[in-house]
Amino acid sequence: MIKERLSKQDLMKMYNVDRTTIEEWRRRFGLPMIEISSHSKYIRREDLLKWEDKMKRD
């Protein structure tokens, strides 16, 4: 089963934020991006939803 993946660009569009904000979320808030290379990162939709739920609770 293939899990839906969202790129950093997808997240930027979804949340209307820039690349710097996404990187800050990774560093400061543990956004679980998977890094393929320095220019290729993605997150599984299910991991994003879990992260959002955690951020709401904290």
PEHU-V455391 format. One record per residue. N is the residue number from 1. RES is the residue in one letter. PSI is psi as a letter, one per 20 degrees, with the letter a starting at -180 (NA if undefined). Layout:
n: <N,N>
res: <RES,RES>
psi: <PSI,PSI>
This chain:
n: <1,2,3,4,5,6,7,8,9,10,11,12,13,14,15,16,17,18,19,20,21,22,23,24,25,26,27,28,29,30,31,32,33,34,35,36,37,38,39,40,41,42,43,44,45,46,47,48,49,50,51,52,53,54,55,56,57,58>
res: <M,I,K,E,R,L,S,K,Q,D,L,M,K,M,Y,N,V,D,R,T,T,I,E,E,W,R,R,R,F,G,L,P,M,I,E,I,S,S,H,S,K,Y,I,R,R,E,D,L,L,K,W,E,D,K,M,K,R,D>
psi: <p,p,q,p,q,p,r,h,h,g,g,g,g,g,i,l,r,r,h,g,g,g,h,g,h,g,g,h,j,k,o,m,q,p,o,g,r,h,j,o,q,r,q,p,g,h,h,g,h,g,g,g,g,g,h,h,h,NA>
